[in-house]
Amino acid sequence: MSLLESTPNPSLPDDLLITCLSRVSKLYYPKLSLVSKSFRSLLASPELYEARSLLGRTESCLYVCLRFDDNPRWFTLCRKPDRTLTKSSGNILVPITSPQSHPAYLSGKVVGYNIYNIGRSIKPLASSSVSLLDCRSHTWREAPSLQVNMKYPCASVFDGKIYVVEGFVEKVSEFSKSMEVFDTKTQIWDHVPIPYQDGDEYSGWLTKSTCIEGKVYLTIGRKVLAYDPKEGRWDLVEQEMGDGWRWYCNCAVENVLYCYNEGALKWYDNKVRLWKQIKVLGGMPQFASSSRVKLADYGGKMAVLWDKYELDSEDKMIWCAVIALERHNVEEIWGKVEWCDAVLTVPRSTIFEYALSITV
């Protein structure tokens, strides 16, 4: 046993260590956790994150879920311990250290310090399971279950509540005509009826949801509906939004909906009411047609992640680019690529599930 391991903090009290660690970027925490058991304990303590909040040192942290032969594993972005290549961003994805294993999930959403996992991918069985990952301590715990079983849950978050619908309606039923609502403060489920109309075709369609400007948007059948939680009202959205975004990866950043489609990043909001292309400075990353692309709100910026196959190799690379967004006028949003780098090597069979960011 090394001297550092046997006497990790010979003269510094925990309070002083917490004060010091709270001023360090969380990008370095995965590596600092390797110093000693006491460091790992401090880095997962509520006192540290309370100190970070009081000092205004909270920051966005990127989490990625990958599936290896039906086994999900979570990764987080951190700094390389030895940054020798000047052209490198210095960022890599490392697996989170969690004492618990956990089943696969179908929908993940961020509320506060937690990532809520809704449903389990035990095909073809539906599930009502809900669990959450505390991103401070990287520990799992169960949450109250859905009121109904879902095969492909699709979720959005607004004001501390999670809105969940069945993501693929094979046959319209009573439970598919409602949206489940989970209040993360009271830990209670409720439901909101969805205004299906006779004669409309809903079965066999993929449902997607997002939240912008305080409304939950759903692609239902060939229509897009918007639910206003404050007024409890559903509205039919204008045709300009369309329903094509259901097929593409998307994310909302500061009340603007972004999606990646056919080699371009596009955006939509309720001011312009048209899909428009982002003007990207610094070179838009190029993706192969076979690449899985994921977008995430990264503290007001956009994180773009995708997989890239290596020639004559059993592996593939996970790449990440961070794009700063700036609105030049009502009808123009520009993006600037801050960095772009390969952040992880995985087997070719690995499935890219989700990319999320959380503020801690």
DOLO-415481 format. One record per atom (N, C-alpha, C): x negated, y, z; residue in three letters. Coordinates in steps of 0.1 Angstrom, whole numbers, plus 5000, padded with zeros to 4 digits. Each point is the difference from the previous one (the first is absolute). Layout:
! DOLO-415481
XYZAla ...
//
This chain:
! DOLO-415481
499149885000Met 500950125000Met 499150125000Met 500350104992Ser 499250124999Ser 500350095011Ser 499150095003Leu 500150105010Leu 501350084998Leu 500350044988Leu 501250084997Leu 501249935003Leu 500049874998Glu 501249925002Glu 500249985015Glu 498949985008Ser 500149975014Ser 500350135008Ser 499550114996Thr 500350135006Thr 500450104990Thr 501249994995Pro 500450094988Pro 500050155004Pro 500550035012Asn 500150145004Asn 499450025014Asn 498749995001Pro 499350005013Pro 500250135008Pro 500350114993Ser 500050135007Ser 501250094997Ser 500849964989Leu 501050084996Leu 501449955004Leu 500850085008Pro 501349955004Pro 500949994988Pro 501149925001Asp 501049994989Asp 500650134996Asp 500350095009Asp 500650134996Asp 499150084991Asp 498749995003Leu 499050084991Leu 499949934987Leu 500049865000Leu 499949934987Leu 501250034991Leu 501250005007Ile 501350034992Ile 499950144994Ile 499550095008Thr 499950144995Thr 499050004988Thr 499049935000Cys 499049994989Cys 500649934988Cys 500649885002Leu 500649924989Leu 501250074994Leu 500750085007Ser 501250074994Ser 499650104990Ser 498750045000Arg 499550104990Arg 499449934988Arg 499949875000Val 499549924989Val 501149964990Val 499750014987Ser 501049964990Ser 500349855002Ser 501349964999Lys 500449875001Lys 499549914989Lys 499450054990Leu 499349924990Leu 498949935005Leu 499450045012Tyr 498949945006Tyr 500449905011Tyr 501249995003Tyr 500549925012Tyr 499749854997Tyr 500349954988Pro 499849854998Pro 498649965003Pro 499050094996Lys 498649965003Lys 499650035015Lys 500650105006Leu 499750035014Leu 500649895009Leu 501049934995Ser 500649905008Ser 499149885001Ser 499049994992Leu 499049895000Leu 499050025011Leu 499950125006Val 498950035009Val 500149915013Val 501349995005Ser 500149925012Ser 501549985003Ser 500349915009Lys 501449985004Lys 500650125006Lys 499250075008Ser 500650125007Ser 500350114990Ser 499250014989Phe 500350104990Phe 501349964992Phe 500149874998Arg 501349964993Arg 501250035008Arg 499849985013Ser 501250045009Ser 500350145000Ser 498950095001Leu 500250145000Leu 500650054986Leu 499649944989Leu 500550044987Leu 501449964998Leu 500649915008Ala 501449964999Ala 500850065011Ala 499550085008Ser 500750055012Ser 500950124996Ser 501250005007Pro 500950124997Pro 499450135004Pro 499150005010Glu 499450125005Glu 499250074989Glu 499349914992Leu 499250064989Leu 500950074990Leu 501149944996Tyr 500850064990Tyr 500850125005Tyr 500350005013Glu 500550125007Glu 499050124999Glu 498849975003Ala 498950104999Ala 499850054986Ala 500149914990Arg 499950044986Arg 501150104996Arg 501249975005Ser 501250084997Ser 499850145007Ser 499650005012Leu 499850135007Leu 499050094994Leu 498949934995Leu 498950084994Leu 500350034985Leu 501149954995Gly 500350034986Gly 499149924990Gly 499649885005Arg 499149924992Arg 500749884993Arg 501350004999Thr 500749894993Thr 499650014985Thr 500149884994Glu 499750004986Glu 500749884993Glu 500150014987Ser 500749894993Ser 499049884998Ser 500549885002Cys 499249884999Cys 500849914990Cys 499249944991Leu 500649924989Leu 499949855004Leu 501249944998Tyr 500149855003Tyr 500549934987Tyr 499449894998Val 500349924988Val 500349865004Val 501149944994Cys 500349865003Cys 499849924988Cys 499249895001Leu 499649914989Leu 500549865004Leu 500449924991Arg 500549875002Arg 499049894994Arg 499549925009Phe 499149894996Phe 500749875002Phe 500449944989Asp 500749875000Asp 501150005010Asp 500950104999Asp 501250025008Asp 499750045015Asp 498750035002Asn 499650055014Asn 499750154998Asn 500750095007Pro 499750144999Pro 498950045009Pro 499250104996Arg 499050055008Arg 500050164998Arg 499850075011Trp 500050145000Trp 498650065000Trp 499850104992Phe 498750074999Phe 500250155003Phe 498950065004Thr 500150155002Thr 498750064994Thr 500150124996Leu 498950074994Leu 499050055010Leu 498749984998Cys 499050055010Cys 498750034992Cys 499150065008Arg 498750044994Arg 499049885000Arg 499249994989Lys 499049905000Lys 498950035011Lys 499549905006Pro 499050035011Pro 498750054994Pro 499649974988Asp 498850054994Asp 500350054986Asp 500150134999Arg 500350064987Arg 498750044993Arg 499649904992Thr 498750024993Thr 500250054986Thr 501249984994Leu 500250044986Leu 500750135000Leu 499350104994Thr 500550145001Thr 501350024991Thr 500149914990Lys 501250014991Lys 501249935007Lys 499849935010Ser 501149935007Ser 500850105009Ser 501349975001Ser 500850085009Ser 499749975015Ser 499449885002Gly 499849965014Gly 501249945007Gly 501049974992Asn 501249945006Asn 500249864996Asn 500549915009Ile 500249864997Ile 501349965008Ile 500649894996Leu 501149945007Leu 499549895009Leu 500450005013Val 499549905009Val 501349945007Val 500049875003Pro 501149945006Pro 500250055014Pro 501350025004Ile 500250055014Ile 499849885009Ile 499650035012Thr 499749905010Thr 501249995009Thr 500949904998Ser 501249985007Ser 499949875007Ser 500449995013Pro 499949885007Pro 501149904996Pro 501050054992Gln 501149914997Gln 500149994985Gln 500449884995Ser 500349984986Ser 501550034998Ser 500450034988His 501450044998His 500549954986His 501249974999Pro 500649954988Pro 500050114989Pro 500249954988Ala 500150104989Ala 501250085001Ala 500050124994Tyr 501250095000Tyr 500350044986Tyr 501250074999Leu 500450044987Leu 500150154999Leu 500250075011Ser 500150154999Ser 499350065012Ser 499150094998Gly 499350065011Gly 500250155000Gly 500350075011Lys 500250145001Lys 499450055013Lys 499650134999Val 499350065011Val 500950095008Val 500049995013Val 500750095009Val 499150025012Val 499650135002Gly 499150035011Gly 498649924998Gly 499649935011Tyr 498849934999Tyr 500249864995Tyr 501249964996Asn 500349864997Asn 500349984985Asn 499649884995Ile 500549954987Ile 501049895003Ile 501250034995Tyr 501149905002Tyr 500049904988Tyr 500049875003Asn 500149904990Asn 501449945000Asn 500650014989Ile 501449954999Ile 500249894991Ile 500549885005Gly 500149884992Gly 498849925000Gly 500249874996Arg 498949914998Arg 500149934987Arg 498849994993Ser 500049944987Ser 500049855000Ser 501149945006Ile 500249855000Ile 501049974989Ile 499650004988Lys 500949994989Lys 500549854999Lys 501249984997Pro 501050104996Pro 500950045012Pro 499549995012Leu 500850035012Leu 500150145003Leu 501150055004Ala 500250145004Ala 499650015015Ala 499750125005Ser 499650015014Ser 500550145005Ser 500150005014Ser 500450125006Ser 498850055009Ser 498949944999Ser 498850035008Ser 499550144999Ser 499750065011Val 499350145000Val 498949995010Val 498850054997Ser 498950015009Ser 499350134997Ser 499150035009Leu 499250124998Leu 498649995004Leu 499150074993Leu 498650015003Leu 499750135006Leu 499550005012Asp 499550125006Asp 498650044995Asp 499950114992Cys 498750034994Cys 499050065009Cys 500350025013Arg 499050045009Arg 499249885006Arg 500849905004Ser 499449885006Ser 499949884990Ser 500650024988His 500149894990His 500649875007His 501150025007Thr 500749895006Thr 501449994994Thr 500549884999Trp 501449974995Trp 501049985011Trp 501250044997Arg 501149965009Arg 501350004992Arg 500949925005Glu 501349994994Glu 500950125002Glu 500950034991Ala 500950115001Ala 501449944998Ala 501150075004Pro 501349954998Pro 500349964985Pro 500649884998Ser 500249954987Ser 501150084993Ser 500049994986Leu 501050054992Leu 501449935004Leu 501150074997Gln 501349945003Gln 500449904989Gln 499350004989Val 500349904989Val 498649944995Val 500149894994Asn 498849944994Asn 499850074986Asn 498850024996Met 499750064987Met 498849924994Met 500149984986Lys 498949934993Lys 498950104996Lys 500450124995Tyr 499150104995Tyr 500350145006Tyr 499850025013Pro 500350135006Pro 499250114994Pro 500750114998Cys 499450124994Cys 500350125010Cys 499050075005Ala 500250095011Ala 499450144997Ala 500650105006Ser 499550145000Ser 500150055014Ser 499350115003Val 500050065014Val 500350154999Val 500850045009Phe 500250155002Phe 500450025015Phe 499350105005Asp 500350055014Asp 500149895010Asp 499049914999Gly 499949895010Gly 501049894999Gly 500749994988Lys 500949904998Lys 499649924987Lys 500249875000Ile 499649924988Ile 501349954993Ile 500150034987Tyr 501249974992Tyr 499749884992Tyr 500749895001Val 499749874993Val 501149954992Val 499749964988Val 501049944991Val 499549874994Val 500849924995Glu 499649884993Glu 499450044987Glu 498749964997Gly 499350054988Gly 500449944987Gly 500749885001Phe 500449934987Phe 501349945003Phe 501150054995Val 501349955003Val 500449904989Val 500049875004Glu 500349904991Glu 501549994997Glu 500850035011Lys 501450004999Lys 500650105010Lys 500850104996Val 500550105009Val 500949935011Val 499650035013Ser 500849955011Ser 500250125010Ser 500749975011Glu 500350105010Glu 498750065006Glu 499049915002Phe 498850045007Phe 499150094990Phe 500149974987Ser 499250074990Ser 500650144998Ser 501250025005Lys 500750134998Lys 499750105012Lys 499049975008Ser 499750085011Ser 498550025001Ser 499650115006Met 498650035002Met 499749995015Met 499149925004Glu 499749985014Glu 499150125005Glu 500250055012Val 499350125005Val 499549975014Val 498650015001Phe 499449975013Phe 499550135006Phe 500450035012Asp 499550125008Asp 498849955008Asp 498850044996Thr 498849965007Thr 499950055014Thr 500850115004Lys 500050055013Lys 500849925010Lys 501249974995Thr 501049925009Thr 499849854997Thr 499349964990Gln 499849864996Gln 501349934997Gln 501050074994Ile 501349954997Ile 500350014985Ile 500649894995Trp 500449994986Trp 501450054998Trp 500250074989Asp 501450044996Asp 500149974985Asp 501150044994His 500149984985His 500850114994His 499850034987Val 500750104993Val 500649944987Val 501350014998Pro 500549944987Pro 499550074988Pro 499749914990Ile 499550064987Ile 501350004991Ile 500250124993Pro 501250024992Pro 499949924986Pro 500149875001Tyr 500249934987Tyr 501450034994Tyr 500049994987Gln 501250034993Gln 500449884991Gln 501349975000Asp 500549884992Asp 499650034985Asp 499549904994Gly 499750014985Gly 498550034998Gly 499350045010Asp 498650034999Asp 499249875001Asp 499049984993Glu 499249885000Glu 498850025009Glu 499949935011Tyr 498950015010Tyr 499249875001Tyr 500649894997Ser 499349875002Ser 498849994990Ser 498949945005Gly 498949974991Gly 499150124998Gly 500250115008Trp 499250124998Trp 499150025012Trp 498850044997Leu 499050045010Leu 500450135007Leu 500050005013Thr 500350125007Thr 498750065006Thr 499850134998Lys 498850075006Lys 500550125008Lys 499350045010Ser 500450115008Ser 498850095003Ser 500350135003Thr 499050095004Thr 500750125007Thr 499250085007Cys 500650115007Cys 499350134997Cys 500750104994Ile 499550134998Ile 501050115004Ile 499550105006Glu 500850125004Glu 501249955009Glu 499749915009Gly 501049965010Gly 501149914994Gly 499949954988Lys 501049914995Lys 499449864996Lys 500849905002Val 499549864996Val 500649974986Val 499149984991Tyr 500449974986Tyr 499949854997Tyr 501149954994Leu 500049864997Leu 500449984985Leu 499349914994Thr 500449964986Thr 500949885003Thr 501350024996Ile 501049905002Ile 500649974987Ile 499849874995Gly 500449974986Gly 499450104990Gly 500750064992Arg 499550104990Arg 500050145006Arg 500450025012Lys 500250135006Lys 498950035010Lys 499950135003Val 499150055011Val 500950075010Val 500149965012Leu 500850065010Leu 499150075011Leu 500550115005Ala 499250075011Ala 500950005012Ala 499449965012Tyr 500850005012Tyr 499450115009Tyr 500850095005Asp 499650115009Asp 500449965014Asp 499049965009Pro 500349955013Pro 500650105009Pro 499750134998Lys 500550105009Lys 501550024998Lys 500449994987Glu 501450024996Glu 500849874999Glu 499249894999Gly 500749874998Gly 500749994987Gly 499450064989Arg 500650014987Arg 499149944990Arg 500749924990Trp 499349954988Trp 500350094988Trp 499050024992Asp 500250074988Asp 499449934988Asp 500650014988Leu 499449944988Leu 499050104995Leu 498749954998Val 498950094996Val 500150024985Val 499650124996Glu 500050044985Glu 499249904992Glu 500449994987Gln 499449904991Gln 498550034999Gln 499550125002Glu 498650034998Glu 499049925008Glu 500549965012Met 499149915008Met 499949864994Met 501049954995Gly 500049874994Gly 499849895010Gly 500049884995Asp 499749895009Asp 498849924996Asp 499250054990Gly 498849934996Gly 498949995011Gly 500050105009Trp 499049995010Trp 500149885009Trp 501149935000Arg 500149885008Arg 499049894996Arg 499650004987Trp 499149904995Trp 498550035003Trp 499750125005Tyr 498650045001Tyr 499750035014Tyr 498749995004Cys 499550045013Cys 500350155002Cys 500450045012Asn 500350145002Asn 499750035015Asn 499950135003Cys 500050055013Cys 500450145001Cys 500450055011Ala 500550145002Ala 498950075008Ala 499650124995Val 499050085007Val 500650145000Val 500250055013Glu 500650135002Glu 501250034991Glu 500949915001Asn 501350014993Asn 500050004985Asn 498949944995Val 499949984985Val 499849854998Val 500849944991Leu 499949864997Leu 499049984988Leu 499049925003Tyr 498949974990Tyr 500249854995Tyr 499749974988Cys 499949864995Cys 499049994990Cys 499449884998Tyr 499149974990Tyr 500749924989Tyr 499950054988Asn 500749944989Asn 499350014987Asn 499649894994Glu 499450004986Glu 498750095000Glu 499149985010Gly 498850074999Gly 500050145005Gly 501150055005Ala 500150145005Ala 500750015014Ala 499650105007Leu 500650035013Leu 501150114997Leu 501249975004Lys 501150094998Lys 500750045013Lys 500750125000Trp 500650045012Trp 501450054997Trp 500850015011Tyr 501450044999Tyr 500450075013Tyr 500750114999Asp 500650065013Asp 501350064997Asp 500750055010Asn 501350054998Asn 500050154995Asn 498950064998Lys 499950134994Lys 500050004985Lys 499149924994Val 499949994986Val 501049904994Val 500249895008Arg 501049894996Arg 499649944986Arg 498749994998Leu 499549934988Leu 498749925004Leu 499849894993Trp 498749935002Trp 498950074992Trp 498950045007Lys 499050074993Lys 498649945004Lys 499050014991Gln 498849945002Gln 499050095008Gln 499349945009Ile 499050075008Ile 498750034991Ile 499550125001Lys 498750034993Lys 498949975010Lys 499349894997Val 498949955009Val 498750054995Val 499350075009Leu 498650054998Leu 499049905006Leu 498949984993Gly 499049915005Gly 500149864995Gly 501049984990Gly 500149874994Gly 501049915007Gly 501149974993Met 501049915005Met 499449864999Met 500149925012Pro 499549864999Pro 500849924990Pro 499349924993Gln 500649914989Gln 500349865006Gln 501249964998Phe 500449875005Phe 500349904988Phe 499649885002Ala 500449904990Ala 501549975001Ala 500649954989Ser 501449975001Ser 500449895010Ser 499049925004Ser 500249895009Ser 499850055015Ser 499650125002Ser 499750055013Ser 501350035008Ser 499949975013Arg 501150045009Arg 499650135006Arg 500850104998Val 499750145005Val 500950035011Val 499450065011Lys 500850045012Lys 499750155003Lys 501050075004Leu 499950145003Leu 500450025015Leu 499350105007Ala 500350025014Ala 499850155003Ala 500950065008Asp 499750135005Asp 498949995010Asp 498950084997Tyr 498849995009Tyr 499850145006Tyr 500850045009Gly 499950135007Gly 500250124990Gly 501049994992Gly 500250104990Gly 499349994987Gly 499049905000Lys 499449974987Lys 500649864996Lys 499549964988Met 500549874995Met 498949904999Met 500249885007Ala 499149894998Ala 500549914989Ala 499149974991Val 500449914989Val 499149885001Val 500649885001Leu 499249885001Leu 500449904989Leu 499149924995Trp 500349914990Trp 498949895000Trp 500349884994Asp 499149894999Asp 499450004986Asp 498749964999Lys 499349994988Lys 499249874999Lys 500349934989Tyr 499449874999Tyr 498650014995Tyr 499149925005Glu 498649994996Glu 499849904989Glu 499350034990Leu 499749904989Leu 499249895005Leu 500349884996Asp 499349885004Asp 499849985015Asp 501050045007Ser 499949995015Ser 501349945005Ser 500049945012Glu 501149955007Glu 500650105009Glu 499450125000Asp 500450115009Asp 500650124992Asp 500650095007Lys 500550134994Lys 499750105011Lys 500050134995Met 499750115009Met 501350085003Met 500150045012Ile 501050105004Ile 499450144999Ile 500650094992Trp 499550134998Trp 500950105007Trp 499550115004Cys 500850115006Cys 499550134995Cys 500950094998Ala 499850144996Ala 500950095009Ala 499450115005Val 500850105007Val 500150124992Val 501250054998Ile 500350114991Ile 500750115008Ile 499350125001Ala 500650125006Ala 501050064991Ala 501250045005Leu 501150054992Leu 500250155003Leu 500250074989Glu 500250145001Glu 501150054990Glu 501050075006Arg 501150054991Arg 499650134995Arg 499850014987His 499650134994His 501250094998His 501149944996Asn 501350084999Asn 501149905001Asn 501350044998Val 501149925002Val 499949874991Val 499550024988Glu 500049894991Glu 498749934997Glu 499050035009Glu 498749944998Glu 499449955013Glu 499549885000Ile 499349945012Ile 498749954994Ile 498950055006Trp 498749954995Trp 499449915011Trp 499149914995Gly 499349915010Gly 498550004997Gly 499350005011Lys 498549994999Lys 499549885007Lys 499349914992Val 499449885006Val 498950035009Val 500249985013Glu 498950035010Glu 499049895000Glu 500449885000Trp 499149894999Trp 500749874994Trp 499249924994Cys 500549884994Cys 498949895001Cys 500449885006Asp 498949905003Asp 500749875002Asp 499249894997Ala 500349875004Ala 499949985015Ala 501049955007Val 500050005014Val 500149855006Val 500249904991Leu 500149875006Leu 499949904988Leu 499449885003Thr 500049894990Thr 500849895006Thr 500949944992Val 500949905004Val 500149894989Val 500449885004Pro 500349904989Pro 501050044990Pro 499949954988Arg 501050044989Arg 501449975004Arg 500249905008Ser 501449965003Ser 500750095011Ser 499250095005Thr 500650095011Thr 501150094994Thr 501150015008Ile 501150084996Ile 500050135007Ile 500150114993Phe 500050145006Phe 501450035004Phe 500350015013Glu 501350025005Glu 500450155002Glu 499350065009Tyr 500450145004Tyr 498850085003Tyr 500250144999Ala 499050105004Ala 500850105008Ala 499650035012Leu 500750095009Leu 499050095007Leu 500450125004Ser 499250085009Ser 500850045012Ser 499250025011Ile 500650035013Ile 499250105007Ile 500650105007Thr 499350105007Thr 499749975014Thr 498749995004Val 499749965014Val 498850095004Val 
//
